[in-house]
Amino acid sequence: MRFASPISIDDILRIINHPVETVGTYSDSVLGINEFHSVQEGEVTFVDCKKYYRRVLQSKASVIFIDKNEEEIP
């Protein structure tokens, strides 16, 4: 899903209000959010299951949120 205008990573983190580790190369904002199999450069995606961890890291996502509460993720 593309946003109407870029949104800062900090604003997204405030909205979701959930502890995540942020991985990726980004400036201050992203253009959208998507599932890892559809994500494009400039967008953010997430992973909360070890099963998909490697696939998400290999996606086109500019930013990945990793659920800090997921005990199975290294």
C-alpha atoms as one frame of an Amber mdcrd trajectory, in Angstrom:
protein
   0.000   0.000   0.000   1.448   3.343  -1.044   0.913   6.311   1.237  -0.526
   9.597  -0.065   2.765  11.183   0.984   5.962   9.853   2.573   5.707   8.976
   6.265   8.603   9.031   8.690   9.776   5.826  10.307   9.395   7.497  13.702
   5.728   8.289  12.982   5.055   4.676  11.958   6.735   3.415  15.122   4.582
   5.740  17.224   1.432   4.524  15.439   2.137   0.810  15.871   3.332   1.324
  19.463   5.006  -2.089  19.559   8.657  -2.910  20.241  10.460  -3.678  16.984
  14.004  -3.747  15.752  14.435  -1.643  12.624  16.680  -2.995   9.855  17.432
  -1.415   6.521  18.711   1.575   4.655  16.396   4.522   4.718  16.558   8.226
   5.203  13.751   9.517   7.350  10.626   8.274   5.599   9.087   5.553   3.465
   6.583   5.634   0.629   4.426   2.691   1.696   4.032  -0.554   3.590   3.539
  -4.028   2.175   3.821  -7.756   2.818   7.301  -9.137   2.163   6.336 -10.910
  -1.067   4.947  -7.660  -2.578   7.152  -4.999  -0.983   9.027  -2.569  -3.225
  12.055  -0.364  -2.696  11.110   2.646  -0.598   8.555   0.647   1.409   8.564
  -0.975   4.832   7.648  -4.568   5.678   7.724  -6.677   8.837   8.593 -10.139
  10.104   7.226 -11.819  13.207   7.938 -15.467  12.440  11.260 -17.280  12.078
   9.848 -19.225   9.120   9.932 -16.055   6.961  12.955 -14.295   8.418  15.416
 -15.031   5.579  12.857 -14.309   2.868  12.016 -10.934   4.387  15.694  -9.986
   4.634  16.060 -10.810   0.914  13.026  -8.722  -0.086  13.157  -5.338  -1.815
  12.082  -3.575   1.386  14.006  -0.470   2.340  13.035  -0.963   5.973  12.125
  -4.116   7.890  10.502  -4.181  11.304  11.404  -7.251  13.339   9.062  -8.097
  16.209  11.155  -7.942  19.377   8.644 -10.136  21.196   9.132 -13.043  18.798
  11.442 -15.353  20.752  12.299 -17.532  17.753  13.927 -14.748  15.736  17.672
 -14.408  16.338
